[in-house]
Amino acid sequence: MTLQTEPTITLDNASLPPLNRQMLVILDFGSQYSELIARRIRETEVYSEVLSYRTTAEQLRQLNPKGIIFSGGPNSVYDKGAPHCDPAIWDLGIPVLGVCYGMQLMVQQLGGQVDRAERGEYGKADLFIDDPTDLLTNVEDGTTMWMSHGDSVTRLPNGFEVLAHTENTPSAAVAHHTRKLYGVQFHPEVVHSKGGTALIRNFVYHICECQPTWTTEAFVEEATREVRAQVGDKRVLLALSGGVDSSTLAFLLHQAIGDQLTCMFIDQGFMRKDEPERLVKLFAEQFHIPVIHVKARDRFLAQVAGITDPEEKRKRIGHEFIRVFEEESKRLGPFDYLAQGTLYPDVIESADTNVDPKTGERVAVKIKSHHNVGGLPKDLQFKLVEPLRKLFKDEVRKVGRSIGLPEEIVRRQPFPGPGLAIRIIGEITKERLKILRNADYVVRDEIAKQGMYHDFWQAFAVLLPVRSVGVMGDQRTYAYPIVLRLVSSEDGMTADWSRVPYDLLETISNRIVNEVEGVNRVVYDITSKPPGTIEWE
């Protein structure tokens, strides 16, 4: 986020809380943890949204949140140009919790003092509680909290008192009990803060007096009603990928509008072994949702022939996807609406949408970015249906389960839009695709047999465009190496290589070199993210 250039927000229907829902608002001051705060609030079954720090007091009054949380941020409150909030927010009478920078901003704007600390505090710190009531109820004295600050509060505003301290920070948690204004110098939202969950629950339930109304069942009922009201008797097109987002969306829409929904699966030839056929059969026979299977493998392979640059691969695959999508949508149409599995992080981070000035509805100008398939032609002016746009990924999985999506889809590991094309380093050929498909199958099959499929965020194979010498059956071989990539992660933003049992690695290696023609060597990638990425391209 570029704090200095972010426009002032306007509130439309997309920014309003779901019907009959209490909500908390997180004002984002540039923290890397703002979305995480929202997720932690959602985990208490209370709805939350992330908005810009430029949100005015009047806009907040319109939203009528039960509480407001100020996020952390990279700035110092005394810096020239540092982000500040509308000072009228303090007089709304709504409880506020300031986190790190948010606490310092609260202190400064209400008459206190923030200065550069003699000693910064980063990482784990023991929190010693001076007032175990209210915000810190049931938070254990001496519990570990996660610190990340070089500034500290040196003078509290009138009416504030210290709730807790650490060895280096005298005012680690503060409060003005009468006005229900609270601040913490640490980050309760991260997993390293052992008492963080209890603190957040105290703020949500006891201080803001929220009720747990943000449930999966309530969301499904509400989303179904909203889709029917939006679509009426019009037709809706959905580009199905087989992932949890598009599959959950397909289920939800089919439940809401039945045969008004048309699902299209574009088989670009870069899916995993037998996946396209299994997907189409599963939806048609088990779920009774017909899927138009567009077989376009040769077209996509021709587009990437001889291409080795990763970004050029993505671009060509994206452009070809657009061409195929355009041709098929015109053949099957006309359609009034395009369904997209846009999630809440996409809403926060993406500006790839327009609003129709006549109807106020969002109009598609791009397929959502994480599909990596580029923009739709501007003359294809679909109106968007995005019932999942209020949800985080873990909430989508819960919804999928609640409406009958099988576990093999609900807990499917993330798979990139360009598929195996970006797991083949260098040029893509039919031979290399066949080798990688078979090697990837062995990896997935073996971890499933060991009951370890869900132990990894992602587990897959990568094909390198080099050959090495080997020996098989007393004969010299000259074949490709396969790289195994198995990682653990919570959200894909960071990841660590998985400490896999040696016997599992041995079994996978033996199976690949024995079962996959063209491979004579298997290696294991032990690079974390950062500095590496999960995918190789």
N, C-alpha and C positions, 0 to 999 in steps of 0.2 A: 504494500500500500504506500502511495506517495501522499503523505499527510497534507503537504502544502497545496496540492492541486486537486484534492478530492472535492467534488461539487457538493453543495448543500442538498440534502436529500428532500424528496417529496414523498408523501405518503399516499399510496394508492391501495387498491384492494389486496395486492400481493403483500403489503406490509402490515396488514391488519391481522390481529390474532384470529384463530379459528373461532367459529361460533360458540358462544357460551363457554369460552375458555379464559381462565385467569392466565396472566403471563408475566414474565420478568423480561426486562430489556437489558442487554449488555451494550454499553457504549464503547466502541473500539477506538483506542488511542494508539493503535499500531502494534499491539502485542501479538506475538506468535501464538499465544494461548487463547485468544478471544473465542475461537470456535470451540475450544476445549471447555471453556467456562459454560458455553451454551449447552454442550453435551452433558456436562455434569448436572446442570439444572434439569434437563430433560430426564435424566436418570431418576430424579425424584418424582417423576410423572407430573411435572409442571411445565407448561409451554414456555419457550424462551426464544428470543430473536436477537441477532447482532445488528446494531445500527451504527452509523457514523457518529463520532464525537461531536459533529456539527449539528446533530439533532437538537432542535430548540425545545425550550420548556413547553411552548404551546403545542408542538407536535407530540410531545410526550403526554401532555394532558389529553389530547385526542385519543391516544392509544390506551390511556388509563391502565398502565401496568401496576401490578401489586408491589413491585420493587425494581430498583435500578442498580446495575453493577457497572462500575467504571473499571475498565481493563488496565493492565499494565501497558508499558510502551517504552521505546528506546530513548526518549528524550529526558532532559532534566527540566523541571517545571520553571526554573529561573532562566532558561535559555531563551534568547530572542527567537521568536517564531514558534516556540513550543506550543503544542495543541492545548487549548483550553476549552472548557464547556461553557454553555450559556449559564451565567451565574444565577439566573432566575430558577434554575432546577432546584437549588437548595431550599426554595420557599414553596415547593409543590406539596410538601407534606407527605411525600412518598419515601419509604425507607431506601437508603443508599448504602452500598458496600463498595468502598474503593480498594482496589487490589494493586499493590506496589505503586506504580506511577499514579494510579487512580487515588490512592490514599494521600500521596504527597500533594496532588492537585487540590483535593478536598481541604487539606490543612492550609495550603497557601491561600486559596480563595476565601477561606473563612477567617483569615487573620493570623494564622500561625506562621511558622518559619521552617523552610527546608534548605539545607546546606549540603555541600560536599562532605561526605563522611571521612573521618580520619582513617578509617579502615572499611573498605568495601566488604560486602558479605555475599558470597556466591556458593551455591550448593547447599548441602544439608546443614541445618542448625537446630539446636535444641530449644524448644519454646517453653519458657517458664511463665506460668499463669499467675497473674495478680488478682484477677477478678473472674472466678469460674462460672459466672452466671451469664444469661442472655446469649451472646454470640458464641461463647466458649463453653457452653453447657456440654458435659460429657466429653470434652476434649481433654485428654490425659495430660497432666502436668509433666513437662520434660519431653513431650512427644516431638518427633522430627518433622520439621517443615522445610520447604525448599525456598532458599533465598536467591535473589539475583538483583543486587542494587549497589550503587556507588554513592547514592545520596541518602540522607536520613532526616527525620523530623527533629529539629532542635528546639522548637517551642510550639506547644499545642494552642489551638484557638480557645477562646473562652468557652467554658462549659464542657470541654472534652476531658477525658481521663484515660489513663493507660490501663489496658486490659491484660497485656502480656509483654514480655521482653525476652531478648536473647543475650548472650554474652557480649555481643558487639552492638546491639540495637536496643536502646532503652525503651523506645516506643514501637514495638513490633506489632501491636494491635491496640487500637484506640477506639473510643466511642463517645458520642453525645447521646446518652440514653433517651433524653426527653424528645429530641428531634429524630431519633432513630437513624443517626448517621454513624457509620462504622468504617474503619479502615484497617487493613492488614498489610504489613510490609512484605510478607511472603506470598507464595502462590498456592492457595489451597486446592486449586483445580488439578494439579499434576499428581501423578501416582506416588512421587517421592514424598509428598506431604502426608504423613500417616494419619494425622487428625483432620485432614482437609475435608473429607466427606462429611464428617460430623458437623464441622463448622458450616458448610454449605447448607446442610439440612436444617440447621438452626436458623439460618438466615431465611430460607425459603418458607419453612413451616411456622416457626415461632415468632419471628420478627415481621415477616411479610404476611403471615397468616394465610398462606395459600392452601388449597385443597388439591389432592392428587387426581386431577381430571384429565390429564394428557395420557390417555391409555390407547393401546392398539385398537381395541374394539370400538372406542369412540371415534378414532380417526377413520377407520374403514367405513363406518356408518356415515360420517360426515362427508368423506371424499366421494362416496357413491352418490349421495344426494347432490353434491355440487357438480359432479360430472354430468348427471342427468339434466340438471338445470341449465348448464352451459351448452351442452350439445343438442339437446332437444331430439329431433328425428334425423339429424344430419349424420353423414358418414365420417368415420375416423380412420386414419392410416397410421400404423405403427411399424417401424423398422425394428424387427426383433433380432437381438444378437445372441440370446441364449444365456446371458448373464442374469444375475439376481435382480438388477434394476428393471431391465426391459421385461423379464418374465413376470415379476411381481406386477408391473404395470399392465401387462397383457391380461393377467388374471383379474385384476381389479376392474379394468375397463370392460372385459367380457361379462363380468358379474353385473356391471352397471348398465351396459347398453347392448349386450348380446351381439346379434349379427350385424349391427351397425359398425362393428369393428372389423377391419381387415389387417391381418398381420403379414408382413412381408419379411422373409429371411433371404438376404443376399449372400450367397455362397461364393466368396472370393477366392477360395482355394487355400487359405492360410489358417484354417481351423485345425484343431487337434484330430487325431485319428477317429474316424467314424462319428464325429460329433454332429455334423450337419444332418445326417440321416437319422441319428438318434433323437435330435431335437425335434425335427418335423414329425417323426412318428410319435414321440411322447406327447406333443401338444394335440395332435389329431386324434390319437387312439385313447389316451388316458385322460386328457383334459377336455376333449371335444372342442378344441379351439383350432379351426383350420388355419394352416399357414401356407402362404404362397412361397414355394421354394424356387428362388431365382438362381439358376446354375450359370455362373459367369466366371468359372475358374480360368479358362483360356484367355479371356479378355484381361484379367488382372495380371496374369503371368506375363503376357505380352507387354504390358505397360512397364514392368520392372525389369525386363530382360536387359542384362548388361549393366544395371545400376548398382553401385556399391555404396554410395553416400546415404547414410541413414535418413537424413531429412528429406532427401530427394525421393527415397522409397515411400516415406509417409505421404509426401505431397502427391505423388503419382497415384498411390492407392486411394487417397482421399478424393482426388479429381475423378478417378474412374468410378468410385462409389457414387458420386454425385450424378454422373452421366447415367449409370444403370438405374439409380433411384428415380431420376427424372423420367426416363423412358417407361419404367414399369408403373410409376404412379399415374402417368397419363394413360397408359393402356388399361389400368384397372379402375381408374377414377370415373368421374371427378370426385374429389374429396374436399370437404370444407375444413377439416381439422387434421393436424398432425400431432400425434401423441409422442411426447418425449419423456424419458426417465430422468429428468432434471432433478437433482438433489439439492438440499439446502446449501452445502458448500459451493455448488455451482452458482447459486443465486447470489451468494456473498461475493464471489470472486469474478464472475463473468459479467461483461457488459455487452454480450453478443445477442441482444434482443431489442426489438423495437415495440412501440405501442401504436396500434391503429388509432389515429386521432378521432375517427368517427365513432368507433365502438368501444374504445378503451381496452380492447383485448390485445394481448401480446401476440406478435406476428413473427413467424420464423424467418430469420435470415441466415441462421447457421444451425447445422447439426451440432449437438452439444460437444464441447471442446474435448472432453476426455475420450470420445470415440476416435479422435484424431482423423476425422474424415473431411474437415474443411467445411465451407459454406454452401448452402443451397442456392441455386440461381434465384435472383431477386424477383423474377416474374412468377415464381411458385409461392404465392402469398398465402400459405396456410395460416390459419389461426391455431395457436398452441393449446393443447390439453396437457397439463403438467400436474397431476394430482399428488405426485411424490415430492414436490418442490419445497415442502416444509420439513422434510425428513433428512436425518443423517443416515449413513449406510447401515449402522446397527439397527436403526428403527425400521428401515426397509426390510431387513431380514425378519424382524418380528412380525411385520405386516404380512410378509410372504408366508410365514408359518401359519398365521391366523386364518388365512384364506385358502389353505390347502396345498401350497407349493411344496413339493417333496424336498427332502433334505439335500439331495444331490445337487439341486439348483440353489437352494437357500444358502448353503455353505460352500458353494463353488468358489474356488480360489480365483482372485482377479486375473483377467486375461486381457492383454492389450488389444485395442481396436485393429491394428494391422496384423495381429496374430503372430504366426510363426515367421512372418516376413522380417520381423525385427529381432528374431532369435537365430537367424542365419546371418552371420557376419559376412559382409561382402555380397557377391552376386547370388541371386535366387534362381535356382534351376529345379526342374522336376525331380532330378536325382537327389539333390540336397533336401528338398521338401520331404521326400519319401524317407530318407535317412533320419531326419529330425523327428518326423511324426512317429516313427517306430521307436526311437530312443526315448522320446517324451512319454510314449505309452508305457514303456517299461518303468520309468520313474514313478508315474502316477499309479500304475498297477501294483508295484511293490510296496509303496508306502500305504496304500489302501489295504493290502493283505496283512501288513503289520499293524493295522489299526492306528496309523499315525497321520492319515491324510489331513486331519484338522489340527495337527500339532504345528503346522507351518502356515505362514501367511501366503507364501507361494513356494512351489517346488516344481522345477522344470529343467529342461535340457537346452543347451545352446550349442550350435554347430560352428566350429571355427573353419575358416577357408584355407587351412594349411593341411599338409599331409606329413605323417611321420612314419618311420620304419617300425615294423613289428614282425612277430613270428607266429604263424598259425599252421599247425599240422606240418611242422618241419619246413615250411616254406616262408619266404620273405614276403611281407605285406607292406603296402604303402597306402595308408588309409587316413581318414579324418579322425580328429579327436572330438570327443563330446565333453562339454563342461557341465557339471551338475551345479545348479543354483537352488539352494534351499535356505529360506530366510524366515526369521520371526519378526513380527511387527504388530502394532496395534492399529495403525491407520495408514501405513505405507509412506508416511512422511519421513520417518527414519526407520531403519531396519538393521538387524544384526544377523550374521550368518549363523545357522543353526548347528549346534553341537550334536551331530548325528552319530549314533552308535556305529562303530567301525564295521560290525558285521552286516549292518544294513547297507553301508556304502559298498562293501565287498560284494554283496548279493546283487545290487544294482549294476555294478561294474561288470561282474561276470555275465549277467544276463544281456547287457548291451553288446558286449564284444562277441558273444556267442549267437545272439538272435538278430542283431542288426548288421546286415551286410554293408560294408563300406566304412566300418569303425573298428579301430584296433587300440584305442587308448581312451581312458576316462579320467578326468581331473575334477577336483572340487574347488569351487570358488569360495574363499574365506575372507572376502572383502565386505565390510559393513557399509551402510548408507547413513551419512556420508563417511568416507569420501567417494565411494562408488555409488552407482544407482542399482536398483533391483534388476531392471532389464539391462541388457548389454548395449542396446541401441535406443 
